[in-house]
Structure formats: C-alpha cells, structure tokens
Amino acid sequence: MVMVKNETEGLSLGGRVYHSRLIIGTGKYANYQVMKEAHEASGAEIITVAVRRVNLNDPTKESLLDYIDRKHFTLLPNTAGCYTAEEAVRTAHLAREAGLTNLIKLEVIGDEKTLLPDNEALLEATKILVKEGFVVMPYTNDDVVMVKKLQDAGAVCVMPLAAPIGSGMGIQNRLNIELIKEAVSIPVIVDAGVGTASDAAIAMELGADGVLMNTAIACAKDPVKMARAMRLAIEAGRLAYESGRIPKKKYASASSPIEGIVR
C-alpha cells in the first residue's frame, strides 16, 4: 500500500502555523464527552469557545474547558451574542483577563433573526482591538469591500459566511468567496452555513484557506463520524485546489487520445 504524504502548506495565523485547516466549535453537543470525541476525530488544532457561555469565575463548577486539552488545542475565544462594538470589545477583554488568549474571533451581530453581522460595528471593534494588541479574526458578510477594510484595519484573517449561522445551506455565493480570496492577502476562512462534508470540500476547492464550523458536526446524528468526514473533506478539497482542476467544456473529450490508434 502506497502512503500519500500530505504536502499542503499549513494555515498561518497570528505567527503560528497550523497543520489542520479545520476550526470547530463547542456548542450544541449532546454532552461534553461527545464534544471531546468529535474534537479528536476532526484533527482540528483550533477550537472556538463563546466567552459569554463559559464559566470563567467559579473553578469548582464543571466547564466545557475541562474537556479541552489546551496542550493539544489552541483556544479561540469568540464574542458570540454581542450586538454592539462596545459589547464585543468588553467580551474580548474578559477573555484575555481570564488568561485565555489574545486571539479572538470577533462577532458583532446586527440582526436577531438572521444573525447576520453588523459590518460597521465589526470594523469599529476590529480597529479598537488591533490597537490593543489582540489578534483579530472577524466574522463578516461575504462582502468584498468590507474584507478589504478589515484587512486594512489589521485583521489577521477574514471569515466570510457561506450562509446564515447554523442554516446548513452550504455556500450560497461561490463567486463572492472567489472574489474575496482575490481581494485580500490574508487568509480567508469560510465561517457559518456549512451543512455536510461536500460543502467543506467546495469551500476549499474555491481557494479558502480554512473552514470554521460547529452545528454541522455537533447536530449530526453521529457527531464523531461527521467530524472525521469534515477532516477528510477539508484535506481533499485543499489538495484538489492545489492540484488545479481541468477546465469545464461544453462537449465530450475522449479519455484516451485517438492519435496512434490502429484502425
């Protein structure tokens, strides 16, 4: 059996290189043990946690942090549930003061029904946190103009949505993801809306540098198997992107060239 070495380059964020391009969350699992097993099956190295949903004050109480090996995983605190720039900045400070990390997934939600980002507030919070020494990873709409502004503001990457959070709809606008990838020089990590492994593979084939997901794994009938499926999909999609797909053609093209065939 021939073993194939994964020769793809790693994902560079905040001065560190990660071998996995999959980032996963911690919410919606049936229990912490399932969450832990899914994390291990995913091969991910970065795990995002909602600061406002984690017990940071009472170490005697059970916390999801008890089920994350911080020697193996990098924690990525996020500002989920924040609706203003001020609220998001305050939550980021809470994470840093609790000893988590300077790395922050920045979310500023603008609409309760769709959970779409408030891009103006997001940009404002990004500028503030970058000046204060945070490594900012902003969750944004798939907006080419906004990702350029976020890059100029000092974001370490941009995280455009594929579809609304938790919708499982997959990538709704492939062109925008491609245009975003062309527009910025920092990593592009597709965030929100992935439903199954094929969605993750498509994101990678479009050139995304990584994918962040939570619901697609946590709410699957078998989260551990889905985590493994996502791991393989990310790897396959990246390899396909780096390999360079054949161009699409309107008509058939014989697999075996007719030149040299004896008639």
C-alpha positions as CSV (number, residue, x, y, z in Angstrom):
1,M,0.0,0.0,0.0
2,V,1.4,3.4,-1.0
3,M,1.1,6.1,1.7
4,V,0.4,9.6,0.4
5,K,2.1,12.3,2.3
6,N,0.1,15.5,2.8
7,E,2.3,18.1,1.2
8,T,0.0,21.1,1.6
9,E,1.3,24.1,3.4
10,G,-0.2,24.9,6.8
11,L,-2.5,27.7,7.9
12,S,-0.7,30.7,9.3
13,L,-2.5,32.7,11.9
14,G,-1.0,35.1,14.4
15,G,2.5,34.0,13.9
16,R,1.8,30.3,14.3
17,V,1.3,27.6,11.6
18,Y,-1.4,25.0,12.0
19,H,-1.4,21.8,10.0
20,S,-5.2,21.5,10.1
21,R,-7.3,23.9,8.2
22,L,-10.5,23.0,10.1
23,I,-11.6,25.0,13.0
24,I,-14.5,23.7,15.1
25,G,-16.8,24.9,17.9
26,T,-18.1,23.7,21.2
27,G,-21.8,24.4,21.3
28,K,-24.9,22.2,20.7
29,Y,-23.3,18.9,21.5
30,A,-25.4,16.3,23.5
31,N,-22.8,16.3,26.2
32,Y,-19.1,17.2,26.8
33,Q,-17.8,13.7,26.2
34,V,-19.3,13.6,22.7
35,M,-17.8,17.0,22.1
36,K,-14.4,15.8,23.2
37,E,-14.5,12.7,20.9
38,A,-15.6,14.8,18.0
39,H,-12.8,17.3,18.5
40,E,-10.3,14.4,18.5
41,A,-11.8,12.9,15.3
42,S,-11.7,16.2,13.5
43,G,-8.0,16.6,13.6
44,A,-8.6,20.3,14.3
45,E,-6.0,22.3,16.2
46,I,-8.1,25.3,16.9
47,I,-11.3,25.2,18.9
48,T,-13.6,28.2,19.3
49,V,-15.5,28.9,22.5
50,A,-18.1,31.5,23.2
51,V,-16.7,33.7,26.0
52,R,-20.2,34.6,27.3
53,R,-21.2,31.0,27.6
54,V,-18.1,29.7,29.6
55,N,-17.8,29.7,33.3
56,L,-14.7,31.8,34.0
57,N,-15.4,32.7,37.6
58,D,-16.0,29.5,39.6
59,P,-13.4,26.8,39.0
60,T,-15.3,24.4,41.2
61,K,-18.1,24.1,38.7
62,E,-17.9,21.9,35.6
63,S,-17.0,23.7,32.4
64,L,-16.5,22.7,28.8
65,L,-12.9,23.9,29.2
66,D,-12.4,20.9,31.4
67,Y,-12.9,18.8,28.3
68,I,-10.4,20.6,26.1
69,D,-6.7,19.6,26.3
70,R,-5.1,23.1,26.0
71,K,-1.7,21.5,25.4
72,H,-3.1,20.0,22.2
73,F,-5.7,22.6,21.1
74,T,-5.5,26.3,20.7
75,L,-8.5,28.1,22.2
76,L,-10.1,30.7,20.0
77,P,-12.5,32.8,22.2
78,N,-15.4,34.3,20.3
79,T,-17.7,37.2,21.0
80,A,-20.9,35.4,20.1
81,G,-24.0,37.1,21.3
82,C,-22.6,40.6,21.1
83,Y,-24.7,43.2,19.3
84,T,-22.5,46.3,19.6
85,A,-18.9,47.1,19.1
86,E,-18.6,48.1,22.8
87,E,-20.0,44.8,23.9
88,A,-17.7,42.8,21.7
89,V,-14.6,44.8,22.9
90,R,-15.6,44.2,26.5
91,T,-16.1,40.5,25.9
92,A,-12.7,40.2,24.3
93,H,-11.1,41.9,27.3
94,L,-12.9,39.4,29.6
95,A,-11.4,36.5,27.7
96,R,-7.9,38.0,27.9
97,E,-8.2,38.8,31.6
98,A,-9.3,35.2,32.2
99,G,-6.0,34.1,30.8
100,L,-7.3,32.6,27.6
101,T,-5.5,34.2,24.7
102,N,-5.0,37.4,22.6
103,L,-6.5,35.5,19.7
104,I,-10.2,36.5,19.3
105,K,-12.9,35.5,16.8
106,L,-14.8,38.8,16.6
107,E,-18.6,38.7,16.1
108,V,-20.9,41.7,16.2
109,I,-24.4,40.6,15.2
110,G,-26.7,43.1,13.6
111,D,-30.0,41.2,13.2
112,E,-31.6,38.7,15.7
113,K,-33.5,36.7,13.1
114,T,-30.7,36.1,10.5
115,L,-27.7,36.6,12.9
116,L,-26.0,38.5,10.1
117,P,-23.1,40.7,11.1
118,D,-23.2,44.4,11.7
119,N,-20.3,45.3,9.5
120,E,-19.9,48.9,10.6
121,A,-19.7,47.9,14.2
122,L,-17.4,45.0,13.3
123,L,-15.0,47.3,11.6
124,E,-15.0,49.6,14.5
125,A,-14.4,46.8,17.0
126,T,-11.6,45.4,14.8
127,K,-9.7,48.7,14.8
128,I,-10.0,49.1,18.6
129,L,-8.9,45.5,19.4
130,V,-6.0,45.5,17.0
131,K,-4.7,48.7,18.6
132,E,-5.0,46.9,22.0
133,G,-2.8,44.0,20.9
134,F,-5.5,41.4,20.0
135,V,-5.1,39.0,17.1
136,V,-8.4,39.6,15.4
137,M,-10.3,37.1,13.3
138,P,-13.5,38.9,12.2
139,Y,-16.7,37.1,11.1
140,T,-18.2,39.1,8.3
141,N,-20.6,39.0,5.4
142,D,-19.3,37.8,2.0
143,D,-18.6,41.4,1.1
144,V,-15.5,42.1,-1.0
145,V,-15.4,45.8,0.0
146,M,-15.7,45.0,3.8
147,V,-13.0,42.4,3.8
148,K,-10.6,44.9,2.3
149,K,-11.4,47.3,5.0
150,L,-11.0,44.7,7.7
151,Q,-7.6,43.8,6.3
152,D,-6.5,47.4,6.3
153,A,-7.7,47.6,9.9
154,G,-5.2,44.9,10.9
155,A,-7.3,41.7,10.9
156,V,-5.1,38.6,10.8
157,C,-7.7,36.9,8.5
158,V,-11.3,37.4,7.3
159,M,-14.1,35.0,8.0
160,P,-16.9,35.4,5.4
161,L,-20.1,33.4,5.9
162,A,-21.2,30.7,3.5
163,A,-24.8,31.1,4.6
164,P,-26.5,32.2,7.8
165,I,-25.2,30.6,11.1
166,G,-26.5,27.1,11.7
167,S,-28.5,27.0,8.5
168,G,-26.6,24.1,6.9
169,M,-27.4,25.7,3.5
170,G,-23.8,25.5,2.2
171,I,-22.1,28.1,0.1
172,Q,-24.8,30.3,-1.4
173,N,-22.5,32.6,-3.4
174,R,-19.4,30.9,-4.7
175,L,-18.4,33.9,-6.8
176,N,-18.1,36.1,-3.7
177,I,-15.8,33.7,-2.0
178,E,-13.6,33.6,-5.0
179,L,-13.6,37.4,-5.3
180,I,-12.8,37.7,-1.6
181,K,-9.9,35.4,-2.0
182,E,-8.5,37.5,-4.8
183,A,-9.2,40.8,-2.9
184,V,-7.1,40.2,0.2
185,S,-3.6,38.9,1.0
186,I,-4.6,37.5,4.5
187,P,-6.2,34.1,5.0
188,V,-9.8,33.6,4.1
189,I,-11.7,31.2,6.4
190,V,-15.2,30.3,5.4
191,D,-17.4,30.6,8.5
192,A,-21.1,29.6,9.1
193,G,-23.6,27.7,6.9
194,V,-21.7,24.5,6.2
195,G,-24.0,21.5,6.4
196,T,-22.1,18.5,5.3
197,A,-18.7,17.4,4.0
198,S,-19.3,18.3,0.4
199,D,-19.8,22.0,1.5
200,A,-16.5,22.0,3.2
201,A,-14.7,20.5,0.2
202,I,-16.3,23.1,-2.1
203,A,-15.1,25.9,0.1
204,M,-11.6,24.6,0.0
205,E,-11.8,24.0,-3.8
206,L,-12.7,27.7,-4.2
207,G,-9.5,28.6,-2.6
208,A,-10.5,29.2,1.0
209,D,-7.6,28.8,3.5
210,G,-9.8,27.1,6.1
211,V,-13.3,26.4,7.3
212,L,-14.9,27.0,10.7
213,M,-18.0,25.0,11.7
214,N,-20.0,23.9,14.7
215,T,-23.6,23.0,14.0
216,A,-22.8,20.7,11.1
217,I,-20.8,18.4,13.4
218,A,-22.5,18.9,16.8
219,C,-26.0,18.4,15.5
220,A,-25.3,15.5,13.1
221,K,-26.8,12.1,14.0
222,D,-23.2,10.9,14.7
223,P,-21.0,13.9,15.5
224,V,-17.8,11.9,15.8
225,K,-18.2,10.4,12.3
226,M,-19.2,13.7,10.9
227,A,-16.1,15.3,12.4
228,R,-14.0,12.7,10.7
229,A,-15.8,13.3,7.4
230,M,-15.1,17.0,7.7
231,R,-11.5,16.4,8.3
232,L,-11.2,14.3,5.1
233,A,-13.3,16.8,3.1
234,I,-11.0,19.7,4.1
235,E,-7.9,17.7,3.2
236,A,-9.4,16.5,-0.1
237,G,-10.7,20.0,-1.1
238,R,-7.4,21.6,-0.4
239,L,-5.5,19.0,-2.4
240,A,-7.9,19.5,-5.3
241,Y,-7.4,23.2,-5.2
242,E,-3.7,22.9,-5.2
243,S,-3.7,20.3,-7.9
244,G,-5.6,22.6,-10.4
245,R,-8.9,21.2,-11.8
246,I,-9.4,20.6,-15.5
247,P,-11.4,23.3,-17.3
248,K,-15.1,22.8,-17.9
249,K,-16.0,22.1,-21.5
250,K,-19.3,22.1,-23.3
251,Y,-18.7,18.9,-25.3
252,A,-17.1,15.5,-24.6
253,S,-13.4,14.8,-24.7
254,A,-12.2,11.2,-25.1
255,S,-10.3,9.9,-22.1
256,S,-7.9,8.0,-24.4
257,P,-6.5,10.1,-27.2
258,I,-7.3,8.8,-30.7
259,E,-3.9,9.6,-32.0
260,G,-1.9,6.5,-32.6
261,I,-4.9,4.1,-32.6
262,V,-4.6,1.4,-35.2
263,R,-7.7,1.2,-37.3
